[in-house]
Structure formats: C-alpha cells, structure tokens
Amino acid sequence: MVKTQSNARRFINAYNEIDYAIRVQHGFKRSMSFSEVIRKAVPLNYVVRKYEDELVDFGRLRNAIIHQSNDDYVIAEPHDDVVAEIEHISNLITTPPKAIEAVIDKNVLCVQYDVMLRDVVELIATSEYSNIPVYKNGGLIGIANGQRILDEIGKQVAQKVDIDDYLSATTIESVVQKQTSSKYYDVVSKDATIEEVLNIFNENRKLIAILITKGGSLNEPPIGILTATDIISLNKILENY
C-alpha cells in the first residue's frame, strides 16, 4: 500500500523546490531570506511577478506550519487548495512550459526580400497573418507588419505618390529597411519558456513579434512566431499547466 504524503509535507516540498529554483536561476545568495528572494526576482521572472503576493504569503505560512527551521517537525496542516496552488506555482517555476507549445500547430509564413510590396499586401489581406518575417540570403532582415505597411503607404499618399506604381515598383526589403530599429521584433530558441517570452513582451512594449528558431539565431528558419495578441493564450497555458 502506497502511503500518501500529508498536506504539510507536500507544501514544504513545493516551497523548497520554488526556493531552490529561483536562487539557482537568478544567482541569489543562500543568506537571503525567502521573501527577499521573491522581491528581487519580481522584475526578472514573469511567474514570480504574477504570483508575488501568494509566494510571500507562502513564506509566512511555511514558518507557521513547521517548528523553526526543522522541516520534519510539522505543527500545522495547510488546506488542500493552498497545497494545490503552491504545487502549481512550483511546476511553473521548476519545469516551465515551452513557448513553442503555444504555436506548434501553426505555420510561419515568410517572404523573401525581393518580393514586391503589392504581393505582400495581398498576402496579408488574404491570409491570417499580419506579421510576416522577411529574409535575405537566409537571414532575417525585418518583419512585414500590416499596420506599419499601411503607415508607409499613407505617407506616400500624403506625398501625392501614385500608389499603384509604388506598390508595383517597391520591394518589401526597402520598406522594412526604413524601420531601422530591431526593437520591434526579437528571436528566441525552441527551448525558450513561456515565462521568458512573456518577460520579453513585458520589457519591450513596442515589440510586434517574437520569432522562434531552433537555436535562437537570425540566420535560422523560423519554426514559430508569437505576437502581442498571443499573450492572453500564453497566460491561459500557464494557468492550466
């Protein structure tokens, strides 16, 4: 007969896993208290930031259910829902889901640098994609974003340029090259976690898309793409993980 662990033991195990994982991931000293570890990890870790208050409360609860520093001397038992919640957070921190899981069934539509703007506009209009990576000689040179392309066309209209001629004579390379900042897109490897991707979106509110490649290089073909509209679904994956 298999003996099940008590709620207190499950709680302490999950607490210790969280404490150890955060210290290792962010290089925090052993001398730091758990609450200090949590506070310092908030700007670095999306999951910790999301569950900051709960984790601080768990630190206090841990001290209430055991005698001083002796994990074997249990003096209280936490409720089932509390144990379930700390185990859920422990799973998110110690074995986080990969970002590629959110887009594994989605194809990435790409174009080459010499494709005419007219064709890219038509591609965006007829597909489900408003962010299309642009490649030249195997390397990413930018993202053809529907709104940014519309803004560029609007500038041409304001300058009384013949739009039909402009669309037919302009390559997508010349459009994305005008967007000199690479801060509107980023690239991560296939091993990037959802937590890491959400951190990137949080740190750069101008980000349009994050490409996923095998090794996180601009010179690799994309195997997935995430946009700001995916943030909600990424959070749902975390909640249900």
Salt bridges, closest charged atoms under 4 A:
ASP19 OD1 - ARG23 NE 2.75
GLU52 OE2 - ARG39 NH1 2.38
ASP57 OD1 - ARG60 NH1 2.83
ASP71 OD1 - ARG62 NH2 3.02
ASP72 OD1 - ARG9 NH2 3.52
GLU87 OE1 - ARG10 NH2 2.80
GLU152 OE2 - LYS178 NZ 2.80
ASP164 OD1 - ARG118 NH2 2.34
GLU173 OE2 - LYS136 NZ 2.77
ASP191 OD1 - LYS190 NZ 3.42
ASP230 OD1 - LYS106 NZ 3.70
GLU239 OE2 - LYS50 NZ 3.58
